[in-house]
Amino acid sequence: MRHPSLLARQRYGPARAWLALLGSFLMVLGLTSTAAYGRDDDRPATAADQVLTWTAGDPIDHYLSAPKTAVAGPATIVFENSAATGNTTGMPHTLTFSVSDVEFNNDVPLNILANPSDSEGGKHSVEVTLSPGRYFYHCTIPGHGSMQGILTVTEGGGGEDTTAPATSATVDGDRNADGAYIGQATVTVAATDADSGVDGVEYALGADGAWQPYTTPVVVNEVGTHTVRYRATDKSGNVAAEKSVDFAVAAPPTDDETAPETSATVSGEKDGAGAYLGMATVTVTASDTGSGVNTIEYAIGTAGAWQAYTAPVMVHEVGTHTVRYRATDRSGNVAAEKSVDFTVVEPPSQDKTPPVTSVAVTGDKNSDGAFLTSARATVTATDADSGVQKTEYSLDGGPYLAYTAPVIVDRVGYHTFAHRATDKAGNTSEAKQVSFTIAESGGVPAPNCPEFDERLTVIVGTVDTGVPNRLTGNRCTINELIEDEKDWSSHALFLKHVDTVLDKLLTAGAIDAREHKRIYKAAKQSGIGKPGQDEGYRKLFDGTAGSLAKWQQVGGGKFGLNAEDGSITSSTTVAGMGMLWFPGRQYGDFSLKLQWRDDAPGTGNANAGVFVRFPEVHDHPEESRPEWVAIKYGHEIQINDRPDGDMYKTGSVYGFDRVGLGGAGVTPKGTWNDYEIRVVDQHYSVYRNGVLLNEFDNNGGQAFEPPRGDDPGTDGRRFASGHIGLQVHGTTDVVSYRDIRIKEL
């Protein structure tokens, strides 16, 4: 998770840019005052007349005080987090203005860190220039996600804006002698606001239609009389009174005398007698080759009132039903009434209780409780209502497979075994899990698999086939047999190998013909073996102790080596936030590939990240915590699948470019994820399991040049090269990494 930078800056004239940037950095460190700033005008270097003050104390869920409104123009922003404002714990806080949300102004990249023990006693001030609109501010300290608010800025000189926008509307189109618009009418809405400016315009069709955002003129082509309502809101929240325009649309001249063609279908789940279970859906269609369909209507029952048909009609009431329907074209021709008849009955079962499952793991054990050679997992499932439909199991976070007989686990090492069941009513039980260890005893050897790959689906290179990555007859997964990490000398040789493997799996019944085709197609798309595809990747960590020794831990926490699968896992006992970084060299443009896994205990989620392009951590003696060099001067590519808490989710560039779970998705805990971070110039691309999650351009793509030769600069997030690091966030945010490799581009 990103910690705040010590950066507070605004827009300045070109000749004063470096002085302003340096002055802001030194000011927040307590080395100078606001008088060090350059100015865009000839005013004396004194604080602006408008002073906006934020205060913080012990709470981590809200600022103690914060302004709600301001006037556009120069302002002095004061942020105080001190003993005087009630901070008794020494907890640091930040005041950060977001510059990455399109809903808010992005022209003031303010980011102030304050704590009672800093050189300014926790009180800092910065001069900025505010624009009309809204600014979103928040605290970037981990766990402080609810410290946030909105500052609304109005135009200067007129005091607080209390006047709503002025609105008007015009209706255009060809009209007949009666004044009706022929064929269609176009409604254009205009809004102006001389104070804070127009924030949004809305319109609604009819007297009770829903409000919709107005972005382009509204075209109305339904024959009949119409009302279009409209309104606007300014950036100070003033809403204009609703207005409306009324008009009529007439059919264009035509000799059409043929009514529309109509039909209806009834859909839903049926029982053996043809009755619909719980609900029936009636879908009506109409077509007209003459003047075109104007309206469709339906009625329920033989005496029901006619209603406008706008979407399929769902009938839930148990019993027999008749739905009538008809359509009218734009020339006024009405189709003959038709109807459909059907019956709705109660579903046969109201079973809402999932099955109950349990597992027994048996076998010979040694004195440490580990199973010798192998263990047998036997799953039982019962359901007293509709009965068990299927039982499934998942080994070591792999895909769920059908359980038909006891599962033999004979791979040496630590294992997790999950199980669940689904009944005939569709209820699926919550997965349960047991863990155990298999120890060698001179019996059945571990499988001789070419690679170690237990991801949920078959992924060839970066192409996800969606085919379950199931265990095969030789106890290796499909991914392991494909060997897409091997250094293939040609693409044709790789494809021949994949085809041979798939033919054997098809003959053995491990895959079907459809899956064979999908995996081979993915192998062709992967380009593995082609010049410039996956060649040139250098292993930074290959799972061995010697490889891990080339990395260095700074700050709190630590990582431990897992010899059984060549991974490293953050400690659950060594507290603190820190970083494991690779000091061997710096990288400019590159593709970094690795795998990560969420191993947080209980119901928690891993919270971690990959740091890129930060300078040598020991070259900054002013930093009491060396891991902050990566936080302040590099970029963190976030790992966080938690639905709540921090706003930056997996794939985000922390503090700069947010990705929500809707974009990143969520993979189950204990599942390995492929991560690729591509950086070219200042363009960042983040992929997970072959899917592009995020693209981010860093400040126009120009490499940062420090103002002094011995100073790495306050805006290190624009470095053209730097080191690689892995974050450890705490003893409960447990994360594992493996197979870390990089290619310079």
N, C-alpha and C positions, 0 to 999 in steps of 0.2 A: 504494500500500500504506500502511496506517495506521501511523504512528509513535505511541509511547505518550503518553498525557497525563500531566500532573503532578498526579494526583488519587488520594487515598487516603482513603476515608471508610467509616463504618459506620452502623448505625441508632442514633439517639439519641432522647431524649425530645423532644416537640414544642417545648418552651420553649428547648431548647439546640441546635436543628438548625442555625441560621445560624452560631452560634459554632463548632460542630463542623466544619462544612464549610470555613469560613474558616481555622480552626486547622490542618486537615489540609493545605490548600493551602500555607500559609505554612511548615508544618513540613517538607514535602518540599523546599521551596525553601531550607531551612536558616535560616529567619528566626525559628523558635520551636521549642520542644521538645514532647514529648507532654503536658506539663502544661497546654498550652493547650486540651486537649480538655474538653468538658463531660462529665458522667457521669450515668448513670441511677440511681445509688444514692448513699449517703452516705459511701462509702469515700474516704480521702484521695487526692489526685490523684497517685498514684505508679504505677509500672509494675505490671502484673499479675504474680502469682507465676509463672505459666506463660509461659516465654519460648521462642519458636519461631524458629530462625535459619536463613536461607538465605544462601549465599555464591556468588559468581560471580567469574570471572577472565577469562583469554584465550579459552577455548573458547566457541564459539557453538552447540554442539549439546547442552550439558548444564550444569546447575548443579553447582558443585563439591561442595556439600552441601545437603541439604534434609531436613526431618523427614518421617516417614511417618505418625505417629499423633499425636493430641492428645486432650485431654479437653474436653468441652463447657464453655463459660463464658468469662470474661475471659481474654485472652491478649495478650502483647506480641509482635508480629511484627517481627523484625529482618532487614533485607536489606542485605548489605554486598557491594559490588563495588569493591574498592579495591586499591592496591598491596600492602596487607597480605594480601589474599586471593589474590594472584597475577595481578592485572591489570597487564600491562606495556605494553599498547597504547593505553590510554585509551578502549577500546571501551565505550559505554554498554550497559546491560542493563535490563530491567524485570522486576518480579515482579507478575504480574497474576492475580487470581482471576476466573475466568469467571462471568458472571451471565446467560448466554444458553443454557445447555445443560440440558435438563430432567432429564438423568441425574444431575446434581450439585446440591448446595446453591447457591442464588443470592442469599443474604442478606448477603454480604460483598463489595461491589464495590471490592476493593483493586487499586490500580494505581500502583506506585512506580517511578520512573525514578532510576537511580543510576549515577554514573561517578566515577572517581577524582579528577577535577578540580572537582567541584561543591563548594559551600560547606560540606558536611558530610564531605568527604573520601570520599564514596561509601558512607557508612554511615548508614542511616535506620531509624527504628523507629516503629511505629504500634500503637495499642491497638485491639483489635477484640473482638467477642463471637462465639464460635463455637457452632454448633448441631450436634447429633448428625447424622452422615451423612458424605458425602464432598464435598470441594472439589477442583475441577480448576484447577491453576495453570499458567501458561506465560509465555513472553516474547513481547512484541508487536513487537520490533524486526524489520524485514524480514530474512529469511534465517535467523532464529533459531527456526524453527518447531518443531524437535525439542527445545528446552529446555522441558520440561513434566513434570508429575507429578500425583499424587493424594495429598491429605492426608485420612486417615480419622479422624473425630472420634467418640469414644464418650461416653456419658453420664458426667457428673462424679460424684465421690465414691466410686466403686467400683473405681477402678483400671482396668486394661485388661480389656475384655470378652472372656472366654474361654468363656462359656456359650452353647450353641446355643439357638435358640428352642424353645418347647414347642408341640407340634402335636397335633391330634386330628381325627377325622373322624366324621361321622354319615351313615347311609344312611336315606333316607325314601321312602315310597310305600305304596300299598295292597298287602297281603300275603294270600296264600291260606293254607289250613290247613297246608301244608307249610313255610310261612315264606318262600316265594319271592315276589318282588315282581311284581305283576300288571301287565304291559304295559311298565313302565319303573321304574327306580330313580334317585333323585337323591342324589348324594354331595356333602356340604358339608364343606370343609376349613377348619379354624381354626388360627391360629398367633399366639403372643404372645411378646414378648421384653422383659424389664424393664430391660435394659441399653442397648444401642445402638439397639434397635428392629428390627422385621422389615423386611428389604429385599426379599424376594421369596418366593413360594410356588409349588411345582411339583407336577404330578401325572403319572402314567403309567398306561396301560391294559395289563393283562396282566403276565405275569412278565418280559417283555423289551421292552415298548413304550417308545417314546422319551419323554423328559421334555418336558413342555409347561408354559408359564406358566399358573398357576391364577388366573383373574379372576372367574369366576362358578361356581356349583354345576354339577357334571358330570352330565349326563343320559345314562343307559345304557338303551337300549331293545331291544337284541338279545337274543333268547331264548337262555338258556344260563347257565352259571356264569361268574363274572367276578371279577377281582382289580383293585382300584385302589390303586396305591402313591402315597405323598405324602411331601413333605419341605419344609423352609423354611430360608432363609439370613438371618442378621441383617446389619446394616450394618458389623459388624466382620469379616465373612467366615466366621463360624461356621456350619456346616451341620448341621442336625438329622439324627439317624439316620433312615433310611428306615422308614416304617411302611406298613401296608396294611389294607384291609378286603376281605372276601370275601362274596359274595352271589350269589343266583341270580335270574334274570328269567324268568317264565313267561308264556306267551301268555294274553291275556284270554279268558274263555269265549266260544266262537263255534261256529256250526254249519258253518264253512268246511271243505269237503271237496275243494276244487278246487286243484290244484297251480298254481304260477306259470307264466305264459307266458314263454318264453325265446327269444332270437335272438342271432346273432353276425354280425359283419361283419369282413372282412379288407381292410386298406388298405395302400397303399404304391405305389412306382413299379414299373411292369411293363415287361417286354420284349414283343416282338411275339408271343411264344408264350404270354403270360399269366403267366409266372413273375415273382416279385417280385425286384427288384434290390437285393441286399445285406441287406434286412430286410423283414419283414411284421409288421403290427400287428393283433392280434385284439382287437376290442372286443365285450364281452358285455353284453347288457341283459336285465333281467327285470322283470316287473310282476305285481301280484296285487291284484285288486279286493276280495278278502275280508279276511283278517287282515293282509295286507301281506307284502312280501318280507323274510325274515330274513337269509339268507345266499346268496351265489353262489359256486360253486366251478368250478375248471377243472383239466384234466389234460392234459399233453403226451404224445402217443403213445397207443397202444392199451392199454398196461399202466402208464402213468405214474400216480403217486400224486396223489390229489385235494388241491388247495391252495385257500386262500381267495382269491377274486378281489376285489382292491381297486382295480386300475387296469388299463388296457389292457395286454395281454401282447405283448411285442416278441420276435420270433423271428429271430435272426441266422444261425443255422447253415445252411450250404448243404445242400440236399436236399429231399425231400418230407416233409411234416409233417401230423399230425392233431392238432387241439386239441378235446378233449371239454369239455362244460360242462353244468351243471345248477343248479337253484335250489331253496331250501326256504322255505316261508312260515312265519309265526309260529305256525300251528296244526300244524306238523309235516308238511304235505303236500310231497312231493318230486317235482319235475318229472322227466319222463323224460329220460334222457341224450340229448344231441344232439352233433354234431361238425361241424367244417369242415376241409376238406383243401386244401392249397396247396403250392407249390414255391418255394424261395428259391434264387437263383443268384448268382454273382459279378457285380458290375457290369462292364459291357463295357470300361471304361477305368480305369486307375489314374493317369491324367495329373494330376500335381500341380504342373506347371511352367507359370507364366503366359506369355503371349506376350511377344515382344521388340518394342518400338516405337522408332521414331526419327522425327525431323522435319527437313526441309530448308526453310529460309526463304530465298527468293530475290527478287531485284529490284534495280533500280538504286539505288546509294548515293551520298551526298555525301561530302565530305572528312572529316566527323565520324563516318562509319559509319552514319548514319541513312538509312533507305530513302526514296527520293523518291516521293511521291504514294501508293504502295501497296507491299505485300509479299505474296508468295504462300507459304503454309505447306502443305507436302506431307508427309503422314504415311504411313509404311509400318509394317506389323505382320506378323510371321511367328510360326508355332507349328508345331514339328516333330512334335507328338504328336497331339492331337485336332483341331487346326486352329483358325483364327481364326473366332470367331462374330460379333464386332462390334468396331468401332473408334470411339472417341469423342474429342472435343476440348472444351476450355473456354477461352474468350477472356476475359482480364482478370478472372478469378475468378468468371465467370458459370457457369450450369448446363452440365453436360456434354451435348453434342449429338452425334447420329450423324454420323460422318465418312464421306462418300460421294465427295467430290471435293476437290481443293485449295481451301483457304480463302483468300479475298482479304481483306486487312485494309487499309483505306484511311482510317481515322480518324486525324487528326493527333494525335501524342502518344506517350507511353510505353505499351507493351503487354506482357502476359504471355500465353503460349500453352502450355497444358498438354495432354497427350495420354496415352491409355491404351488398352488392348485387353483383351477377354475371349475365352477359348477355349471350345470346345464342351463341355469338362468343367466349366465354371463358374469357372475360375481367371482373376482379373483382375490385370493388371500394375500395379505401383506407378506412379502418375502421374509423368511427367517434364515439365519446364518449360523453355522458352526465353523470353528477353525481347528486345525490340527497339524501335526508335523510328521513327515515321513523320514525315517532315518535309514541309512544304508546298513545292511547286515550281510552282505555277500550273496544276497538272493538275486531277484530280478534287477538288472541294471537300469539306470535312468535312460529314457529314450534318447537316441542319437539324432537330434534334430539339427538341421543346418543353421537355424537361427532361433532366437527366442522372441516370440511375438504372439501375445494373447489378447490383442485388441478385439472388440466386439464383432467387427465385420472384416471382410477381406478387403484390404486396401493395397493396391499395387502402385508403388511410388507415392503419388498424392491422390490417386483416383479411387474413390470409395465405391465399391460395387454394390453395397447393401446386402451381400450374401453373408450369412452368419459364419464367423470364423470358428467352425466347429473342430473338435478333435477328430482325427482320422484313425484308421486301424493301427497304424504304427505309433500311436500316442503323440504325434506331432500335430499342430494345428495347420490349417490350409495355408495361412500366411507364412508359417515357418518353412513349408515345403516349396513355396514359390521363390524364396530367396531374392526378394527385390532389393535387398541391401548389398548384395554381392557386386563386385566390380566386373560387369559383363563387358567383353571385348567388342560385341556388336549387338544391335537390336534384334537381328534375325536369330542369333544364337539364344538370346533370352526368350524370344517367342517360341522357339523350338522346345526349350526346356519347359516352359509353362504348359505348352500343349501336351507334352509327354506326361507331366504331373497330373493334369486335368483328366487325360484319358484314363489313367490308372484309378483316379478317384471316382470317375464315372462308372467304371467297371465294378469297383468295390461297393458302389451304392452310397458313397459319402457325399456326392453331389448329384444333381439331376442335369438333364441336357440344357435346360434354360440357364442354370447357374454356370455350367461350362461355358456357354456362349458369352455371358456377362463378364466373367472373369477374364476370358481371352481378349474380349474387346477392350477391357480396362488395361490389359498388358500392352496392347497396341497403342492406346492413347497415352500411356505413361512415358513412352519414348526412352525407356531404360535401355542403355547400351548405345544410344545414338551419341555422336560427338557433341559435347557441351551440355548433355542432359544432367546426369547425376555424377559425372566425373569431377574430380578436383575437390571433393569434400575432404577436409582434414578432421580427424577425430580429436576433439578437445578433451573428451572423457569417454573411455571405452569400457568402463566397468571394473577396472583393475585398481589395486592399491597404488601401483606406480603411476597410473594416470591421474588418480585423485591427488597425489602428492604434488602435482604441478599447479594445483589451485591453492588459494590462500583464504582463510576465514578472517573477517574483520567484524568488530561489533559483537553483539550478543548471539546466542544460539549456536548451533553447529549442525553438521550433516554427518550421518554415519553410513558406511559402505555396506551394502547387502550383497554378499558374494553369490547368493543363489541365483539372482537375476541380473546382476551387474548394474544395480541402481544405487542411488543415495537418497536417504530419507532424513528430513529435518527432525531434530531431537524433541522428545516429549518431556525431557527433564531439565535440559539446559535452557534457561529462560533468556529473554531479550530478543531484540530485533537486530539482525546483522546481515552479512552478505558473504557468499563464497564467490571469489572473483579469480579470473585468469590473468595473472600478471605477465605472462610470457610475451605478449605482443598486443598492439592495437590494430583495429581493423577499420577500413574506410567503407567502401561499398561491399556488401556481403549478403549471402543467404545463410542464416543460422537455422539449423534444424535440431530438434530435440524431442524427447517424449516426457510428459509430466502426468502425474496421477494425484488425485485428491485422496489423501489418507487421513483426513481429520477424524478424530474419534467421535463416537456417538452421533448426534444429529448435527454437528458442526460442519463447516465447509472450509476447505483450504483457502487461505488468503495469501497470495505470494505474487511473484513477478520476475521477469527477466530484464535486467538492466543492460543497456547498450550505449555505446559511444560516450563513455565517461573517461576523464583523464586519470593518470596514476594517482592512487588514493593517498600515498604517503608524501606527495609533493605539496600538500596543503596543511602546514603546521597550525594554521589558524583554526582548523576544524578539530574540536575535541573528540569527535566521533568520526573516524575515517570512512565509515559506510555512508555518511551523509554526502561525500563527494559524488557518489553515484546518484543519490537522490536529488542533489541540487544542480549538478552539471550534466547529467545524462537523461535518458528517457527510460521509463519503466513500462514494459509491455505487460499489462495486468493479467493475473490468473485469479478469478473469483467467480464461482458459479452460484453464490448465495443469492436468493431472490430478494432479501432485504439488506439493510445495512448500507455499506458504501455504494455510491451511485456508479462507480466505475467497475464494469464487469469484464469478463474474459475477452481479450482482444483490444481493450481500451489502451490508449496512450495516456498514462495517468496524469491528470491535471491539465490535459490539453484536448483530448478527443475521446468522448464517451461512447461506449457501445453497451446497449442494454442486453438483457437476456433474450429478448426477441430476436436480436441479430446473432448473438453468439450461441444461443441454445444451451442446454444443460446435458452433460453426460453423467451417468451414474457414478457414485463414489467407487473408488477402487478400480476404475477403468483407465487404461493408458490412452493418452491423447497425443497425436502428432502435432507439433507446433513448428511453423516456419515463419521467421521474421526476415523480410527482405528489405534492405535499405540501399537505395540508389540516390546519390546526391542527398537531397533532403526529403525524399519521398519514402514513406514507410508503408509496407504492406504486411498484414498479419493473416496467416492461414491456420486453421485448425482442422485436422483430418481432411485436408484437401479443399476445404471451403474457405473462401476469402471472407474474413470477418470485418476487416477495417482497412481503410487507406487514409493516410494522413500526410499532408504537405506541411513541412516545418518552416513557416515564415518566409515563403518565397524561394527557398532552395539555395540561398547564398551562405557559404561557409562563414562562420563567425571569426573575425579577426580581433584579438584582444587589444585593448587600448594601451597596454604596456607589455613589454616583452617578457616580464617575469610574472605576469598575472594571467591566469587562464580565463579570466573574464567572468562577468556575472550572468551572462546569457549562454552558458555552456550547452544548452539544449540545441545549439546550432553548430556544435563541433562537427567537423568533416570526418573525424575518425575517433576511435576510443576503444576502451576495454569492454569485455563481456562479464556479467555477474549474475548470480542466482540469489534471490532474496529468501531469507528465513524470517518469518514474521513473529512467531511465538510458539509456545509449547502446545497450543490447541489448534493452531492453523497448520496442520501437518501436511507436507507436500513431498513427493518423490520426483526425482529426475533421472534420466538415463539417456544413453546413446546421443551425446552432444557432439555435433559436427558442424563445420563451417566451410564455406567456399567463398573466396574473394571474387567479386564480379568485376 
